[in-house]
Amino acid sequence: MVQESPIDNGAWRWVVVFGAFISHFITCGFEKGYSIIYVEIIRVYGTSAAMAASLGGFASAVRLLLAPLSVSLSNIYSEQKVVMAGGILTFLGLLISALSDHFALVFIGYGVIFGVMKSLDSAGEVIGAQSVQLLAIEGTVQLVMRIALGFIFDYRFIKPHRGIIWTGGIAFSSVIIIFIAFASQLKYLSALMFLRGLFLALYISQQAVVLSDLCEGQPETTSQTIAIAQICKGLGTLIGSYFSGLIKDYTEDYRPAFIFLGIMQFIGFITAITSILWVRINLRKEKCLLAADNLLSNTSVANVSEASLSQPVLNENKTSNNNQPSPSSSPLFIHKEINETSTLQNPKI
């Protein structure tokens, strides 16, 4: 009796699918949930917002930048070996980050080793020289801009407007996605991927910063706001991916799917800019009301002080009036009374 191979009946294929699911579940959770890690890094290690934002961006940028390397290693050693090496690097990188007390070691463990792991873990997903080139362009731009934008957005004259700039990047990114749908030549795709990497770096690296700015009036709600934003991002990614694939299956073309994603991202821009403007208007109203209250309180204090200063003067005038001799006690008045009395007693005949 010939025993059937587990590969032939599809059993091991489901094992591979389950392993891929677990891998992407963990890596995407770290990448998409970095906004929560961002707050903890600042709290535990006392780093600046720029360095904390650059850590997550650096890890993601390394993954995209090393996409050509992962493809080359897969062609040499096979995808299985490269992916298993990526799993080992995942363990080492996260272990170093968890046990280290210095931010530099966290940057090495999470930013470098974990970033290389994500590149190797995605081996075999990118096929073709043009795809490798386009991902390399986007990855290089993200690597540079995620670090640079963290410092740029910390400048004094940028801070008040970084929410508007951030939402503007979302709007431009939505337009670029639609342009990618109609680009057919490599040079145009390269330029669009360059811009895509720029605005994606802006969106990802500054998301937690902008959310923290929105909670400036109520800083205790920052963690909850970031958590809700991540939940909405996860739901949006799940629903958007499903509907874009559904549109592709229905139209048998990728262009309508790209247009759909661009339109949905533009709707996200409208929602974000509306929220930011609403918060800024409310904060301005609160500041105006606070300034008016301070002005009224200062005016009241000034009136009370003026009244208290004028009261001793009135008392002094009253005291001085009491101390003055009355007209009846003056010598002239006494002399007049004596004359009148003597006249009454000795009238002239």
Sequence and secondary structure as in RCSB ss.txt:
>XXXX:A:sequence
MVQESPIDNGAWRWVVVFGAFISHFITCGFEKGYSIIYVEIIRVYGTSAAMAASLGGFASAVRLLLAPLSVSLSN
IYSEQKVVMAGGILTFLGLLISALSDHFALVFIGYGVIFGVMKSLDSAGEVIGAQSVQLLAIEGTVQLVMRIALG
FIFDYRFIKPHRGIIWTGGIAFSSVIIIFIAFASQLKYLSALMFLRGLFLALYISQQAVVLSDLCEGQPETTSQT
IAIAQICKGLGTLIGSYFSGLIKDYTEDYRPAFIFLGIMQFIGFITAITSILWVRINLRKEKCLLAADNLLSNTS
VANVSEASLSQPVLNENKTSNNNQPSPSSSPLFIHKEINETSTLQNPKI
>XXXX:A:secstr
     TTTTTHHHHHHHHHHHHHHHHHHHHHHTHHHHHHHHHHHH   HHHHHHHHHHHHHHHHHTHHHHHHHHH
HH HHHHHHHHHHHHHHHHHHHHH SSHHHHIIIIIIIHHHHHHHHTTTS  SHHHHHHHHHHHHHHHHHHHHHH
HHTTSTTTGGGHHHHHHHHHHHHHHHHHHHHH  SHHHHHHHHHHHHHHHHHHHHHHHHHHHHHTSS GGGHHHH
HHHHHHHHHHHHHHHHHHHHHHHHHHT SHHHHHHHHHHHHHHHHHHHHHHHHHHHHHHHHHHHHHHHHHHHHHH
HHHHHHHHHHHHHHHHHHHHHHHS  GGGSHHHHHHHHHHHHHHHS   
